[in-house]
Amino acid sequence: MQAVAPPPEVAFFQSGLGGSVTIVVSIAAFAAWLFWAARPGHSDRLRLVAGAIAMALANGLITLIAVRAGWWSGPFFTIPLGVQLALNLPAFAAGGALWLAAYRWLLGHTRHGFAIFTLVALAFIPIVVIVDGVNIGREQFTVGNGYTVWWDALAGQIVLWTPMVVYETLRRRGARSTSSPQQMAV
């Protein structure tokens, strides 16, 4: 039986050059993003970055657990762990930043921002189930050891809600610490 070659993008990330380039670009992009967030006069950016990083870390932790437990497998998971992290953490941090920007916009522009955000987050459940089914059919990845696409939909909800919880916790703590005792009593 002949071994099947990995997809070209997986082969690139598995190579020494591809892995090194990925890690260097990831670190540089992440550093530039942190520099942007830390500029004076934009304190809310740091809360946004903290929430976005929390999203990336939640996804990273779920991925580590799922691969180690044998729940997820496939070509992508043959890429060295450091390169996987260099791909996933900045991508999910950027995704988390966009997710939180949408959340902040909804809160600032509608009376029912949180309810709309909740509906959008819940709409990802059937999306995950459908997309996972398609990708499993294309043999992009497999699930095993009792893990199903429904567990993946739950994992997706954890990843989607993590940045909002972190952002709101930090925002409310910041609001409390900048309020005077008289304002807090009202």
N, C-alpha and C positions, 0 to 999 in steps of 0.2 A: 504494500500500500504506500503510495507516494504522499509525502507531506504537502499540505496545502499552504501556499505562500500567504502571508498576512496581507491585508489591504495595504496599498501604497502609503497611506498616512500613518498606519501603525508601524510599517517598516521604517519610515523616516524617524518616528519618535523612538524606536528601539535602537537606532544607530547612535554611535557615540557623538557624531556631529549634530544630528537632529536633536538628541536629548540635551546636549550642551547649549545649543542655540535657543532651544525652548526655555531652558532654565534661566539663561541670561536675559532674554527678552522679557520673561515673566517678572523677574526681579526689578528690572529697569522700569517697566510699566507700572508695577505696584508702587515703587518708590516715587514716581512722578505723581501718581494719584494721591499718595499720602502728603506730598509737598503741596499739592493743590488744596487739600482739605485743611492743612494746618496754617494756611495763610491767615493773618490777623483780620478780624472783622467778620468772620464767617463761622461763628461757633457752632451753628447748626450742622455744618458740613462734617464736623468731627463725630457728631451723633449719627449722622447718616453713614459715615464710613464704619463706625463701630457696629451698627446694625448690619451693614453689608458684609463685613468681615465675619460676623456671627453666622450669617447665611452660608458663607463659604465653609466655615468650620463645621457647621452642622452637616452640610453635604459631605465634606471630607470624612467626618467621623462615621456617618452612615455608610459611606463607600468602603471604608476600612473594615468595618464590622461585617458588611455583606459579603465582601470578597473573602475575608478570613473564615467566615462561617460556611462558605461554599454556596451562598445564596445567589451570587452573581458570578458569571464567568463569560469569557468571550475574548475576541482579539484585543480589544482595548485594554483588558486587564493583564495582558502579557507585557505591556509597556512598563519599564522600571518605575517603581513607586515614586521616586523623586520627580520624574518627568510627569507622571500622572498628576501629582500635586501641583506642579508648575502649570499644568494645563487647567486643572479644575479650580484651584483656589482663586486665582485672579478672574477667571471667567464667571464664577459664581459671585465673587465680590462685586464685579461690574454689574451682573444681573441683579444682585441685591440692591445696588445703588439705584438702578432704574426702577426696580419694584418699589423702593421706598420713595423715590421722587414721585411716582404715580400716586402712592398713598398720601404723601404730603399735599400734592395738588388736589386730590379729592377732598381732603379735610378742609383745605382753604377755599374751595370753590363750590362746595355743595353742602346742603344741610345733612345729608345722609351719607357722608363720605365713608364712614366705617361700615355701614350696611352694604354699600356698593363694593367696597374692598372685599368684604366677606364673600359676597356672591361671586366675584371674579376668582378669588382663591379657591372656592368650592368648585368652580367650573373646571379647574385643572384636574379634578378626579377623573371624569370620563376621558379627558384628553390623555392623561397618563396611561389609562387602561388601553385606549386605542393605539397610541404610539408604541407602547411596549409590545403589544400584540404584533404590530407591523414589524418592529425591529427584531423580535424573536423569530418571526417568520423569515426574515432576511438573514438570520443567523448572525446578527450584529452582537447579540449577547444572549445568554440563556439564564434562566432562574432555576434553582433547585433546592433540595433539602427542606421542602415544605413552604418555601417562599413563593408567593404568587404576585401577579400584577396588582392585586388589591392591596397587598402589603406595600408594594411600591408606591401606590397612590397615597397611602398613609404616610410613608416616608417623605413623599413630595409635599404633603401638607405641613409636616414638621419643618421642612426646609423653607417653605413659603412664609410660615408664621413666625419663625425665629427672628428675622430682622425687624419685623414690626414690634415684637415684644421688647427686644433690646432697645430699639429706638425710642419707643414710648416710655420705657422705664427711665432711660437717661434724660429724656425731655422733661418728664414730670419731676425728677429729682432736681434738674436744673431750674425749673420754675419755682420749686419750693425754696431752693437755696438763695434765689435772687428776690424772693418776696419779703417784704417787711413783716414784722410780727402783726401789725395792724391789718395788712392785706390778708394774711393767713387766717385771721380770726373771722373775717367776713364770710 
